[in-house]
Structures are given as structure tokens and as C-alpha cells.
Amino acid sequence: MKQFLSFSAEVQAAKENGKPIVALESTIISHGMPYPENVAMAKRCEQIIRDAGAVPATIALMNGEIKIGLEEADLEALGSHANVAKVSRRDFPYILASGKIGATTVAATMIAAELAGIAVFATGGIGGVHREGEVTMDVSADLQELAMTNVAVVCAGAKSILDIGRTLEYLETHGVPVVGYKTDKFPSFYSRVSEFGVDFRLDTAAAVAEVMATKWSLGLDGGLIIANPVPAESEFPYEDIEAITQQALNEAKEKGITGKDITPFLLGKIKDLTAGKSLETNIALVYHNAEVAAHLAVAYQNS
């Protein structure tokens, strides 16, 4: 797959000069937020990473290439075009062969980041086992990718629409460490907490970087979850967001919405039910994850 990689000038220079790099996904731009807030968010994320001493590498598939680092026109295209494909592992061959534009999920971004030699990736929240997943078998490909791809994923836990308990069980079965960054509780995206704990708590980027280096030095392939709670001033109380999420889930079931359409519908419905405040929380946690990921990339580069 490396023959398909295309680096922006900024990322290429970072690689040549040994600077720390942070990967960023692109489905959050094309499918996670409305235009033009999505493009403004993407630009701000990149700047936060630069300000913290690392280089951002937003990833997408365009014109038959896996682009590692995007120009402003690329961000605009991802944010404003109506037919941007949502790319996971299964979709790489078709999107690249057809030359279509594709935004990378957590799983796809991990694949591209590892190919490009990038060890740290910042996202919003990971995918996981959906509620009633024991019936529907709706399990995100993100989890399988975490089991085998050597990238540390900084996130605000799993999205509140998911079955967090079963998601954590899946990660445990596949040997994926769940590190709580300055927290003992596994965050639930909009909230700093959930009913579940993390595997290990670490309070510095240097400590996390040491665990990453040790894991991969041992030959233990697979990623790590770095669970970084949303800032306290931006969170929703867990009980409140759980009630809102359940209302959105009930409506999705009534309308027969399933598969890849379920997450965009639920996030949009939660935004409506919170009068837009959930979008503000989403943006705040993404910025926070970008900053922590940059500090981690710097620490890992120095480890």
C-alpha cells in the first residue's frame, strides 16, 4: 500500500527532519459536523498540534492516493462535497481504484498512519460495539484495527451511543491496553465518566510514551487507547446525556435506521435534542485530544 502514499510538503519535511507527527482522521470533517464548522474545526486542530510542537497530518483518500497531510483546498473539498465516501479497511481498494474522494474512519486512519510511520493519532471517540450488538452483530471495524495496528489513539473514550461495557470487553479480549490519561474512569465522549474503569491510569505524556515504546519493543502488535476526558467545563453530566442518547436510539429504531447510517443519525439527533450544545462539546473534546496527542508525539519522539 505504500506506493499509494502521498505526503504534503509539511509532513514530508517533518519526516525528513525527525519532527513528531500526529495523524488526524477525516470522517469527522465530512460526516461528523456541518459545513463550515467542520473545516474551521479541522484547521484549528491542526494549529493546536503545531502550537504544541508537533506536525499535523490529516489523512484522506483523493485521486487514487492516500494523502498524508492535506492542503486547505483538500479540507474544503472534504467538508463541503456531498458524496464523500466513508472509508474503512474494506473500502481502500474501491476508493483508490475509482479515484473517488474518501474520508478515513479511525480504522482507516490507523492503517494509513502506520504505513506512513506515524505512531500517534488524535480523534474524537472510537467506534465500538453498538447497543444490542449481541443481536445485530454491529461492531465497529475500529476495534479489530486496534487489535493489530501499531498506533496509539488519543480519544475521549467511546461514543455514548455505544455499548461501552461490551466495547471494553472486546478490547480486553484482543489485548488492547486502555490507558486513562489523568483519569481512573473510562470517559463516554460527551461526559468525563462512565460506569466503567480503565486498565491503567497514567498522568504524564512521558509515562504513556514509555508504555507505547515498551509494548512495541516486546513485539506485542496492536494499538493503545489513550482515554482523555472532555474538559470539565464542556462536559454533559453522564445521566443527562444517557437519557438523551436513549431517546435518540429509540427514534432510530422506530425509523429502521441501521448500519453505517446509524452513527450520523444519532449524533445529529443528539445535537438537536441538546439545542446544539453537543456539537460544542464535540469540538471541545477534539481540540483537547489534539493537544494531548501532540504532547504525546513529542514525548514518544524523545523516548
N, C-alpha and C positions, 0 to 999 in steps of 0.2 A: 504493500500500500504506500510505501514511502515515495514511490515515483509520482504519486498524485499530490504530494505536499507542495504548497506554495507559501513562502514566508513573506510577510510585509517587511519593508525596509527596517522598521523599528525593531521587529522581533529578530530579524537576521543579524542586525548589529548587536543585539543583546546576546545572542548565541555566540557570536564571534568574540565578544569581549567578556564572556563569562558572567553576565549580569543575571540576577534572579528573574524568573518569568512566572506569571500567574495566568493560567488558562481561564477563559470565561466562555460559558455556553451562549447560544444564540436563540434558543426557543423562547427564552424569557423576553426577548425582543419581539419576535414575530408572533408568539402565541400567548404570552403571559401578561401583556399590558397593552393598552390602547395607544395609537399614534396621536400626538407626537411625544407623549410622556415616555414611551419606550425608548426612543432614540436618545432623548435627553438623559434618561437613566443610564443607558449604555455608555455614553460619553463621560458622565460623571463617575461611573465605576472605574473606567479606565484611568481617569485623572487621579482618583483616590489611590490607586495602585502605584502610579508614578510618584505621587507625593510621599508615599511610604517607602520608596527606594527600590521598587521593582518595575518590571515592564509588563504591561497587559497584552494578552494575546487572545482576543475574541475569535472564536472559531466558527466557520460556516462552510457549506459546500456551494461553490459557484463556478459555472462554466467548466465543469469537469475537473475541478481542482478542490482539494481540501485546503482551505485558506486558513493559515495560522497567523492571525493578526489582520484586522480589517481597516480599510480606509473609510473616510466619512461617507463617501457615496455608497459603499457597501452597507454601512449601518442604516442609511436611509432606505435602501432597497429592501433590506430585511424588515424594517419597521413599517414600511408603507405598502408593499406589494400584497395583493390579496391572496395569491396562490403559492405561498412559501410552504414547502413540504416540511414535515416534522420528521427528522432523521434519527433513527436508532441503528443498532448494529445491522439489522436485516436490510436496511434501506440504502446503505452505501453503494452497492453495485448499480442499482437502478438510477439513483440520482446522479452519480458520477457519469455513467454511460450516456444518460439522456442530456446532460449538461444543464439540468434544471437547478433552481436555487433551493437550497435546503438548510434549515436551521437545526443545529445539533442539540439533542437532548443531553442529559447527564451522561448516559451510557456512551453516546456517540462522541461527546467531548472528551471523555476519558480515553477512548480509543485513539483519537487524534492527538491528544496531549502526550500519551505515552510514545506514539510514533515520532513526535517532534522532540522528545526528550524533556518534557515539562512535567515536574513531579507534583505541583500544587495547582488546584483548581477551585475556584470560588463559584458557588451557585446560590440559589435561594433555599430551596428544600429538595431533598431527594424524593424520588418516587418510591413505591413500596407495594406491600400487599394491600389491595383495596378492601374496604369493608364488605363482608360476605364473600371474600376471596376464596374461602373454602368451598363455595358453591360455584362461583363464576370462573375460578382459576385466573382471575385478573391480577397478575403480578407484574410489576414494572421490570423491564429489562435492566434498569439501573442496578438492581440488586445482584444479578448474575455478573454484571460487569465489575462491580465492586469486589466480587469473589475472585476475579482473575486478572485484573488490570492494575498495574502498579502506579496509582495516582492517589494522593491524599485529597479528599473532598471536604472543603470547608462549607458548612451549610447550617441553616437554622433548624436542624432536625428534619423530620419528615412532615409533609403537608398534613394539616389537620383533617383533611378529608379521608385519610388512610386509616387502616387498622395498624396502629403503632406497635402494639404488642406482637402481632404476627410478623410485622416487618423486622423487629429486633430479633425474633426467634430465627428468622431466615438468615439474617446476618451472622448470628451466632453459629448456626449450623455450617455456614460456609467460611468460618474463621475470619470474619471481618471485624477488626477492633473498632469499637465505638468509644471515642475519646471525648469526654466532656471538657470543653475549654472554659475553665473557671466556673464549672457547674457540676453538680452531682446528679442533676435531673436531665433526662433527655428532653430537649425542647420540642414543642409541637408547632413550629412555624410562626403562627401569629402570637403564640404565648411562650413565655420563657420556660414553662414546665409542662410535664405530662404526668401520667400515673406511673411512669417507668424511669428507671435509673440508667446511668451509663456504665460501661465496663471499667473505665479508668478516668479519674479527674487529673488534668494537668493545667497548671496556671501560668505557664510561660511558653512562648513560641519556641525557645531553645529546647525545652523539655519535649515538646511534641516532635520537633525535628530529630531529636535523638532517638525517639521511638521509631520514627519512619526509617531512619538510616539503619537501625538495628534490625528491624523487620526484614527489610530487603537484603541486608547483608547475610541474614540467616537463610536466604533462599526461599522465604515464605511469600510466594507471589500473591498478589491481590492488593486492593486499596485499603484505605482507612477512612472512617467517618470522623471528622473533626466537628463536633456538635457545638455550635456557637450561638447562644441565645440572642434573640432580638433585643436591642437596647430597652431597658426598663421603661423609659418614657414613651415608647412606641408600642408596647405590647397590649394585647387584649387579655383580660382575665380568662383563665382556662375554661371555667364553667360557662362563661358567656359565649365564647367562640365555639364551644362544643355544641351548645344549643342551636346556634345559627347554622353550624355545619350540618347538624341533623335535619334541620328544616330544608336546607338545600339538597341533601341526599334524598329526602322523601319526594321532593319535586322532580328530581332526575329520574327516580324510579317510576313515578306516575307517567312521565313523558317517554319512558323507554329509552333513555339516553345511556349508552354503554360504550365500552372500548375506548378508543383514542379521543372520543368526543367528550368523555365524562369530566376530565380534569378542567379543560377550558370552561365548560358549562358551570361547574361547581364554583370555580374561582370567580367567575363573573357574577354568579348568583350571590355569593358571599359579599362581593363588593356592593351589590345593590342593597342587600339586607343590612349592611353596615353604613349605608349612605356614603360610600367611597372611602371610609376610614381604613378598610382592609388593604386598599391599594397603597395608602400612605405607609402602613406597617410593612407591606411587602417591599417597598422601595427602601425603607429604613434598614431592614434586615439585610437586603442585598448590599447596601453600602457598607454596613458593618462587616459582613463576610468578606468583602473585597479588601478592606483594611487589614483584617486579621490574616487573610491569605497572603497578603504582601509581606507582612511581618514574618510569617512562617516561611515563605520562599526565601527571604533574606537569611533567616536562621539556618535553613536547610543548606543553602549555598555555602554557608560558613561552617557547617558541621563536619 
